[in-house]
Amino acid sequence: AVEANAITFAYPGASRPVLRDVSLGIARGERIAIVGENGAGKTTLAKLLVGLYQPDAGSVLLDGAPLTEGRAVAIRRRIAAVFQDYASFQLTLRENVGFGDVARLRDDQALAVAAKRADLEAFVATFPDGFDTYLGRQFGDTELSGGQWQRVALARAFFRDADLLVLDEPTAALDPLAELALFERFAELVEGRTAIMISHRLGAARLADRVIVLQDGQIVEQGHHDALVDQGGVYAALFAAQAQWYR
């Protein structure tokens, strides 16, 4: 379980905090969607919840104990994350995926499972040396599109046997059909893990157990998608605006 108690955070040199007095509890196995407009503090909140940042005020607890900087490093193997600025290594596919759990780098079966979960297996089948194909132009000649690199990053997260999974805009580089296919398999992909998903595309929020709505660095609404739409507040307005794109 993850718990944030009145956390406030400001980036160095900023004139105002990104998050102010935010409190949030996430139960073990719960699937959370964090939504809001650009600059609302979604990614910052996620990074605080997993210990990548430390709050300026307030505290974050993991399983009831403070998530200090030292403890955050110690429990990092329990956390898998794909952020918007995900890494793409000019190395083999095996290493790009296997860095999620280096101890299993030579476990082809586990690599194949992770690739399948990220919907990457069709690409792997076309690579000349399979998982030992070098990606990028620095050492090989198998360049990937933005969407393919993003799938590799997803596979790396799925390869780690983590309790907590963070997906920050996990489909930003995918086309709409690929995005829909991934979201339809969301419950299967997280497999009972605690999951925090950040997305500008609110259709994905319907798959979450609970939606957290951020506005100007504070939680203004939370609840299930259907309840928030019926409530007619901030989330309902955002969802209605996006729905018009597809009509």
C-alpha positions as CSV (number, residue, x, y, z in Angstrom):
1,A,0.0,0.0,0.0
2,V,1.1,3.5,-0.8
3,E,0.1,6.6,1.2
4,A,0.8,10.3,0.7
5,N,0.2,12.5,3.7
6,A,-0.1,16.3,2.9
7,I,2.8,16.3,0.5
8,T,4.0,19.5,-1.1
9,F,6.8,19.7,-3.8
10,A,8.4,22.5,-5.7
11,Y,11.2,22.3,-8.3
12,P,14.3,24.2,-7.5
13,G,14.0,27.9,-8.6
14,A,10.2,27.6,-9.1
15,S,8.1,30.4,-7.9
16,R,5.3,28.1,-6.7
17,P,4.9,24.4,-5.8
18,V,3.9,21.9,-8.4
19,L,1.9,20.0,-5.7
20,R,0.3,21.5,-2.6
21,D,-0.9,19.5,0.4
22,V,-1.8,16.4,-1.5
23,S,-3.1,13.4,0.5
24,L,-3.8,10.0,-1.2
25,G,-4.0,6.4,-0.2
26,I,-3.6,3.5,-2.7
27,A,-4.5,0.0,-1.6
28,R,-2.4,-3.1,-2.6
29,G,-3.6,-4.3,-6.0
30,E,-5.6,-1.1,-6.8
31,R,-5.5,0.3,-10.3
32,I,-5.3,4.1,-10.2
33,A,-5.5,6.6,-13.1
34,I,-4.1,10.1,-12.5
35,V,-5.6,12.6,-14.9
36,G,-5.6,16.4,-15.4
37,E,-4.5,19.1,-17.8
38,N,-0.8,19.7,-18.7
39,G,1.1,21.1,-15.8
40,A,-1.3,19.8,-13.2
41,G,1.4,17.7,-11.5
42,K,0.6,14.2,-12.6
43,T,4.1,12.9,-13.3
44,T,5.5,14.7,-10.3
45,L,3.0,13.0,-8.0
46,A,3.8,9.6,-9.5
47,K,7.6,10.2,-8.9
48,L,6.9,11.2,-5.4
49,L,4.8,8.1,-4.7
50,V,7.6,5.8,-5.8
51,G,10.4,7.7,-4.1
52,L,12.2,9.2,-7.1
53,Y,11.5,12.6,-5.6
54,Q,11.3,13.5,-1.9
55,P,8.5,15.9,-0.8
56,D,9.4,19.3,0.6
57,A,6.7,18.8,3.2
58,G,4.5,15.9,4.3
59,S,5.5,12.2,3.8
60,V,5.0,9.2,1.6
61,L,4.6,5.8,3.3
62,L,5.1,2.4,1.6
63,D,3.5,-0.5,3.5
64,G,3.2,1.8,6.5
65,A,6.9,2.9,6.7
66,P,8.3,6.2,5.5
67,L,9.7,6.1,1.9
68,T,12.9,7.8,2.7
69,E,15.6,8.3,0.0
70,G,17.6,5.4,1.3
71,R,14.6,3.1,1.5
72,A,13.5,4.2,-1.9
73,V,16.8,2.9,-3.4
74,A,16.5,-0.4,-1.4
75,I,13.0,-1.2,-2.6
76,R,13.5,-0.1,-6.2
77,R,13.4,-3.7,-7.5
78,R,9.8,-3.9,-6.4
79,I,8.8,-1.0,-8.7
80,A,8.6,-0.9,-12.5
81,A,8.0,2.3,-14.4
82,V,7.7,3.6,-17.9
83,F,7.8,7.4,-17.9
84,Q,7.4,9.8,-20.8
85,D,11.2,10.2,-21.1
86,Y,11.8,6.4,-21.3
87,A,15.3,5.2,-22.2
88,S,16.2,3.7,-25.5
89,F,19.6,2.0,-25.5
90,Q,21.8,1.5,-28.6
91,L,22.3,-2.1,-27.5
92,T,20.6,-5.5,-28.2
93,L,16.9,-6.0,-27.7
94,R,17.9,-8.6,-25.0
95,E,19.6,-5.9,-23.1
96,N,16.9,-3.2,-23.7
97,V,14.3,-5.5,-22.2
98,G,16.6,-7.4,-19.8
99,F,17.7,-4.3,-18.0
100,G,14.3,-4.6,-16.2
101,D,15.8,-7.6,-14.3
102,V,19.5,-8.1,-15.2
103,A,19.6,-11.4,-13.2
104,R,17.3,-13.0,-15.9
105,L,19.0,-11.4,-18.9
106,R,19.6,-14.9,-20.5
107,D,16.1,-16.2,-19.8
108,D,14.7,-16.2,-23.3
109,Q,11.3,-17.6,-22.2
110,A,10.8,-14.7,-19.7
111,L,12.0,-12.2,-22.4
112,A,9.4,-13.7,-24.8
113,V,6.6,-13.3,-22.2
114,A,7.5,-9.7,-21.6
115,A,7.7,-9.0,-25.4
116,K,4.3,-10.6,-25.9
117,R,2.7,-8.5,-23.1
118,A,4.0,-5.4,-24.7
119,D,2.7,-6.6,-28.1
120,L,6.3,-6.7,-29.4
121,E,6.5,-10.3,-30.5
122,A,5.6,-9.6,-34.1
123,F,8.5,-7.2,-34.4
124,V,10.9,-9.6,-32.7
125,A,10.0,-12.2,-35.3
126,T,11.3,-9.9,-38.0
127,F,14.6,-9.1,-36.3
128,P,17.6,-10.9,-37.9
129,D,19.1,-12.1,-34.7
130,G,16.0,-12.2,-32.5
131,F,16.6,-10.9,-29.0
132,D,20.3,-10.5,-29.9
133,T,19.6,-8.0,-32.6
134,Y,21.3,-4.6,-32.0
135,L,18.8,-1.7,-32.0
136,G,19.6,1.7,-33.5
137,R,22.2,2.7,-35.9
138,Q,25.3,2.9,-33.6
139,F,26.1,-0.8,-33.6
140,G,23.6,-2.3,-36.0
141,D,21.1,-1.3,-38.7
142,T,17.7,-2.1,-37.1
143,E,16.2,1.3,-36.3
144,L,12.8,1.4,-34.5
145,S,9.9,3.8,-34.8
146,G,8.9,5.9,-31.7
147,G,6.0,3.4,-31.1
148,Q,8.3,0.4,-31.3
149,W,10.8,2.0,-28.8
150,Q,7.9,2.6,-26.5
151,R,6.8,-1.0,-26.7
152,V,10.4,-2.0,-25.8
153,A,10.2,0.2,-22.8
154,L,6.9,-1.4,-21.8
155,A,8.4,-4.9,-22.2
156,R,11.3,-3.8,-19.9
157,A,8.8,-2.8,-17.2
158,F,6.8,-6.0,-17.6
159,F,10.0,-8.1,-17.5
160,R,10.6,-6.9,-13.9
161,D,8.7,-8.9,-11.3
162,A,7.4,-5.8,-9.6
163,D,4.7,-5.1,-7.0
164,L,4.1,-1.6,-8.2
165,L,3.8,-0.6,-11.8
166,V,3.8,3.0,-13.0
167,L,2.8,3.8,-16.6
168,D,3.2,7.5,-17.5
169,E,1.6,8.1,-20.9
170,P,2.4,4.5,-21.9
171,T,0.8,4.9,-25.4
172,A,1.8,8.4,-26.4
173,A,3.8,7.1,-29.4
174,L,1.3,4.4,-30.5
175,D,-1.4,4.8,-33.1
176,P,-5.0,4.8,-31.9
177,L,-5.7,1.1,-32.8
178,A,-2.5,-0.1,-31.0
179,E,-3.4,2.1,-28.0
180,L,-6.9,0.6,-27.8
181,A,-5.5,-2.9,-28.0
182,L,-3.1,-2.2,-25.1
183,F,-5.8,-0.6,-22.9
184,E,-8.2,-3.5,-23.6
185,R,-5.5,-5.8,-22.1
186,F,-4.7,-3.4,-19.2
187,A,-6.2,-5.6,-16.4
188,E,-4.3,-8.7,-17.8
189,L,-1.1,-6.7,-18.1
190,V,-1.0,-5.5,-14.5
191,E,-1.9,-8.9,-13.2
192,G,-3.0,-8.0,-9.7
193,R,-0.1,-5.5,-9.2
194,T,-0.7,-2.1,-7.7
195,A,-0.8,0.1,-10.8
196,I,-0.6,3.9,-11.3
197,M,-1.4,5.0,-14.8
198,I,-1.1,8.6,-16.1
199,S,-2.8,9.5,-19.4
200,H,-4.1,12.6,-21.2
201,R,-6.5,10.3,-23.0
202,L,-9.3,9.8,-20.6
203,G,-10.8,6.7,-22.3
204,A,-8.1,4.7,-20.5
205,A,-9.3,5.9,-17.1
206,R,-12.5,3.8,-17.5
207,L,-10.3,0.8,-16.9
208,A,-9.1,2.0,-13.5
209,D,-10.6,1.2,-10.1
210,R,-10.3,4.8,-9.2
211,V,-9.6,8.1,-11.0
212,I,-7.6,10.9,-9.3
213,V,-8.2,14.3,-10.9
214,L,-5.4,16.9,-10.4
215,Q,-5.9,20.6,-11.0
216,D,-3.3,23.3,-10.2
217,G,-1.3,20.9,-8.0
218,Q,-4.2,19.6,-5.9
219,I,-6.6,16.7,-6.0
220,V,-10.0,18.1,-6.8
221,E,-12.0,14.9,-7.5
222,Q,-11.6,11.2,-7.1
223,G,-13.8,8.2,-7.7
224,H,-14.7,5.7,-10.4
225,H,-15.1,6.9,-14.0
226,D,-18.8,6.5,-14.1
227,A,-19.4,8.2,-10.8
228,L,-17.2,11.2,-11.9
229,V,-19.0,11.5,-15.2
230,D,-22.4,11.5,-13.4
231,Q,-21.0,14.1,-10.9
232,G,-20.7,16.6,-13.7
233,G,-17.5,18.3,-12.4
234,V,-14.0,18.8,-13.7
235,Y,-13.5,15.2,-14.9
236,A,-16.9,15.1,-16.7
237,A,-16.0,18.3,-18.5
238,L,-12.6,16.9,-19.6
239,F,-14.1,13.7,-20.7
240,A,-16.9,15.4,-22.7
241,A,-14.4,17.6,-24.4
242,Q,-12.3,14.6,-25.5
243,A,-15.3,12.6,-26.5
244,Q,-16.0,15.2,-29.2
245,W,-12.8,14.3,-31.0
246,Y,-14.2,10.9,-31.8
247,R,-17.6,11.9,-33.0
